[in-house]
């Protein structure tokens, strides 16, 4: 329960400060990931050797681990700030309703400016927190989890206190559980899209067969047949590409999730 003398202004300043720090941290993580993706591209195009790329990536590992710990810390702080923001929002709403209900005359305008402003401020703050908690997409979240877990062994756990080891695993497990929950929800939607694509593909193939039969029995001449066939094949090709892309995305994310789960078991 919040104290009676809750300082809303100080709370908003603290929340905005944390949001700023988290967003800056997220951007730095994105910059590291972009750099590593660029190194992978240079290796594929043989502009640099794999050995050189790995050496350059190694230089970023400590930075990435530090940024990940900061990111986890800011996220944890936001959970508490979000709860306090929601409580203050509900308090302001209740007070706003009380003032409106206490208006003596039907035409009397209640003095609700302060509480109306507070409701607006807290609503905006909650929206900012929600957006910040989604500042990294799922690919990026799995990227930092994988590198963070990998760093456990490389850092030499013998030099790390048991309490610190447990804390790192717990934070990482909780974060990964959140990622998995989001992925399972998104995966269900993607599978529905793939199913719809499969249905459309089946329908288009049926229409192609029907068009061929109509041509074979003389119902369509060569020109009409070619036009209809090209239209159907164009639609079919586009839908097949979309379906293949979604399946590849699911497989890629599932592979990364499994790799992270395996690392979590090993560490």
N, C-alpha and C positions, 0 to 999 in steps of 0.2 A: 504494500500500500504506500502511496506517495505521501510525503509529509505535507502538512497543511500549508506551509510556507514554500511550496514548490516554486522555484524561480523559472518561469517559462522562458523568459528572455535568455537567461544563461543556458537553458536546455537547448534552445534553438541555435544559439551560437556554437555550442559544443557539437550538436548534430551536424550542422553545416560544415564545421571544421573537419569532422570525421569523414563526411561525404567527399569533401575536397581531397583529403589525403587518400581515400580509397580509390577515387577516380584517377588521381595522378599515378598511384601505384599500378592500377589496372593498365593504364596507358604504357607504362614502362615495361610491364610484362608483355604486352602486345608488341612492343618494339623489339624485345629480345626474341620473341617467337618469329617475327618477321625476318629478323636477321638470320635466324637458323634456317628458315625456309629458303631464304636467298642462297645460303651456303649449299643446301641440298640441291637447289637448281643448278648452281655452278658446277657441282660434282657431276650431275647428270649430263651437262653439256661439255664436260671434261675441260672446263676452264681452270679448275683447281683440282688437286688430288683429294681423295677421301681422307688421307692422313692429315693434310693441311686443314681441311674442313673440321675434322674432329678436334684438332688442336685449338682452333678458333672457338669452337663450341665450348670446349673445356674452360676457356677463359670466362665464359658467361655463366657457368654453372653456379658458382658461389653467389653471383649477383642474383640469379634467378631464385635460388633457395632463400636468400634474404628477402627478396620481394614477395615470395610466396608466403613466408612467415608473417610479413607485414600485412599482406592481403587477408590472411586468415584472422589475424588479430583485429583488423578493422571490421571485418565481417562480424566477428564475435561481439565487438562493441556496438555495432549497429543493431543487433538483436535486442540488446537491453534498451538502447535509445528508441527503437521502434515501439517496444512495449510501453515505455514512458510517454511517448508521443501519442499513442492511441488512448491511453488513460486521460491525458490532458485534453485530447480532442473530445472525448465523451463527456468530460467534466464541463467543457465549454458549451457543448450542445445542450446539456441538462440545464445549465445556468441560462442559456439563451431562451430555452423553452419556458423556464420559470418566469423570466422577466416578461416575456410576451403574454403569458397567461395571467400575470398580475396587473396588466393594463386595466385601469378602472373603467374607462369609457370605451365603447366600441370604436370610436374614431380616434382615440388617443394613440399617439405614436410612441411606443416604448423605447427607452434609451438602450438600444442593443448594439451600438456601434463597436464597443470594445470587445464584447464576446463574439459578435459576428466576425470581426477581424481575426480573433483568435482561432475560430473554427476554420477560417480560410487559410491561416498560416499553418495550422497543424495538418490540414488536409494536404497542402502543398508539400509539407515536410515529409509526410508519409509517402507521397508519390515519388519524391526524390530518393527516399530510402529504397523503395521497391525497384526503381530504375538502377540505382547503384548496385543492388544485390544481383542484378542481371547484367552488370557491366562487362562480364566476360561471357562469350558464347560457349556452348558445350565443348567444342573442339579445344578451346583455350583452357577450359577447366580441366579437361582430361590431360592436356599438355602439362600443366603445372603440377597436377597430382603425380603423374608418371615421373617427372624429373625430381620432384620432392622426395618421393619414395626411393628412387634410385640413389639419391644423395645419402641416405641413411648408411648404406654399406660403404660408400666411398669416403664418408667422413670419418669412418672408424668408430664404431659404436662403443668400443672399449673406452674411448676417451669421453663418452657422453654418459652422464649420470642416468641411472635406471629410471628415475622419476621423469627426466627430460625425454627419454626414449618413449616412455608410456604416454606422455603428454602429446608428443608429435604424432604418434600412431592414432591416438584418440581423436585429435583434431582432424587428421587426414581422413579417418574412417567416417566421421560425422559429415565432413564435406563431401566425400565420395558418395555416401548414402543419399545426400540431397541431389547430387548429379544423377544418380541411378533412378531416383524417383521421377525426376524431370524427364529423363530419357525414356523410361517405360511409358510415360504418358504420351510423349511425342512419337514414340515408336508405334503405338497403337494407331495414331492418326496417319502415320506414313503407310502402315500396312493396309489401312482402309483405302488410301489413295492408290496403292499398288493393285489392290483387288479391283478397284474401279477401272484402272487402266487395263488390267487383264480382261475384264468384261468387254471393254471397248475394242480391244485388239481382236477378241474372238468375233465380235459383231462385224468388224471391218473385213476380216478374213472371209466371213460368210458372205458379205456383200460382194467381195471380189470373185468368189466362186459363182455367185448368182449372176454377176455381170458377164463372166466367161460363158456361162450356159446360155444367156440371152444372145450373146454374140454367135455362139456355135449353132443355135437354131435359127439364126437369121433375123432375130428381133432387133438387133443393133447392127448398124453398118460399121466398117472399120474405123471411121473417124469418130463416131459416137462412142464406140468401145474404147478406143485409145484415150479419149478425153476423160471418160468415167474412170477407167483404170488408173490413170495418172493421178486423178483427184484422190481416189481411195488409197493408193499406195503412198501418196504424200502425207495424208493424215495418219496412216498406219506407221510410217517411219518416224514421225514426230512423237507419237504416243509411245512407241517402243523405246525411243531414246529417253523419254522422261521416266518410263518404268525402270529401265536399266540403270539410270542415274540414281533413282531412289533406292533400288536394291543395293547398289554399290555403296551408297551412303550408309545404309543400315549395317551392312557387313563391316564397313570400315569402323564405324562407331562401336559396334559390338566387339570387334577385335581389340580396340583400344580400351574398352571397359574391362574386358577379360584380362588384358595385360596389367591393368591397374589393380584388379582384384588379386591376381597372382602375386604381384609385388607386395601387396599388403599382407598376404599370408606369409611371404618369405621374410619380411622384415620384423 
